[in-house]
Amino acid sequence: MKMVVAVIKPFKLDDVREALAEVGVQGITVSEVKGFGRQKGHTELYRGAEYVVDFLPKIKIEVAVTEALLERVVEAITNAAHTGKIGDGKIFVYALDRVIRIRTGEVDGDAL
């Protein structure tokens, strides 16, 4: 099992959610986050004063998947979140040692 974490542009959330549903993902966790990478933020003018916006709004999506579904999930996120511009985001894949469904006590693949 793997945990896939994707950090994407906020306006791409619906596209990514739909793409994940099409490949068979049944549940995701979504968080509003702020951060920066190579994009480095930008400067803005507000009431005549210039200030630096260091952290940009992003969306973090977390999906627990089986090994069999992993490549399709990564491809779905990549295709749906891609704009070709800086700041499209990143995908991280972690090993997932154990999953337990609290309600039923099911474990690992059955709990997904």
C-alpha positions, 0 to 999 in steps of 0.5 A, a space after each residue: 500500500 502507498 500514500 500519495 500526497 499531491 500539492 497542486 494549484 487550488 483551481 485544479 482540485 475539481 479536475 483532480 478529484 474527477 480524474 481520481 474518481 475515474 480510476 477508482 479512488 473511493 476516498 481522498 483527504 483535502 487540505 488548504 495549505 500554503 507554501 512555495 518552491 521554485 515559484 518563490 512567491 511574489 510582490 503585491 501592492 496593497 493601498 500603495 504599499 508593496 509587500 512580499 507574499 512568501 507563501 502561496 495558497 495550494 491544495 494538498 490531496 492525500 490518497 491511500 491506494 494499493 500497489 495495483 492502483 498506484 501508477 494510475 493514480 499518479 498519472 491521473 493526478 499528473 494529467 489533471 493538475 498539469 498547466 505547464 506553468 511554474 507552480 503546478 505542484 508535486 506528488 510524493 509517494 510514501 510506503 504505507 505500513 498499515 491501515 485500519 478502518 476504525 468502524 469495522 476493524 478491517 485492515 490494510 487493503 480491505 480497509 481502503 
